Amino acid sequence: MALTVELVAADRKVWSGDATRVVARTTDGEIGILPGHAPLLGVLVEGEVRISGEGEQVTARVDGGFLSVDHDRVTIVAERAEVGAGSSN
């Protein structure tokens, strides 16, 4: 089982692909999303979003925004998002 993840900024798609785990900081604290997670809508705070997949980890810096989880699809929308050095895709 995998998550389908899409990370978008206000002006472009930043990253998309499959993942086994997504970790992000919300107004309620850090949250980890695994396959089978219940539907969720969370407000992101400034910080890192970590997307882990088969042998890779993508780290992106976001300025806030929101995270939506529904049926193993994770959508992360931020005003600004930048993928860190050493990440792929």
N, C-alpha and C positions, 0 to 999 in steps of 0.2 A: 504494500500500500504506500502511496506517495501523495504528497500535497502538490497541487498546482499553484505556483506563486507568481504574482505579478506585482512589481514595484514601479509605481509611476510618480513622476513629479508633475507640477502644473503644466509644464511645457513639453514633456516627452516621456516615453517609456524608458525606464532606467535599467530594469532587469526582469527577465521572466524565465521560468523553467520549473523543473520538478525538484522537490526537496523532501527530506525526511523530518525536518524540524525548523520552526521559525521562532525566534526569541526577539521580543520588542519591549520597550518601556512605555507603559500607559500611565494615565493619571492615577490609576489604582495600584501601580507598581509593575514590576517586570512580569511578563507572561510568556509562557512557552506553548507553542501550538504543535501538536502531533497529529498524524492521521486519525480520523474518527472524532476530532474535537467537536464539541457542541457549537452550534451557530453563535456568533459573537460579533458585536460591533464595539470597538474600543477607540478611545481618543489617545493618540500618541503624544508624547512629550519629546522635546529635543533630546536626541541621543542616538544610539546605535540600534540597527536592526541586523540580526545575525540569521542568515539562511544557510542551513546545513543540508548537504545532499550526498550522493554517492561519491565520496572521496574529495569533495570540495566544500569550502565554506566561503560565502560571500558576506562581507560586512559593508553596510551602507550607513551613512550619517544622514539623519533626517531632521528637519526643523519643526517637527510636529505634524499633525495630520490625523488620519484615522486608519484603522485596520479592520477589515471585515473577513469573517470566516464563515463559509457555508458549503457543506458537502465536499470537504477536502480541497476547497478552493480558497486561497488566501489572497486578498487584494489589499495592498498597502498604498495609500494615496498621501503624498506630502507636497507642500508648496515647493520645497527644494529637497533633493535627495542626491547624494553622491556616493558612488561605489568606491570603497577604499582600495588602496594599492594591494596587489597580490590576489585580487579576486578575479574570477573569470566569468565569461558569458556577457 
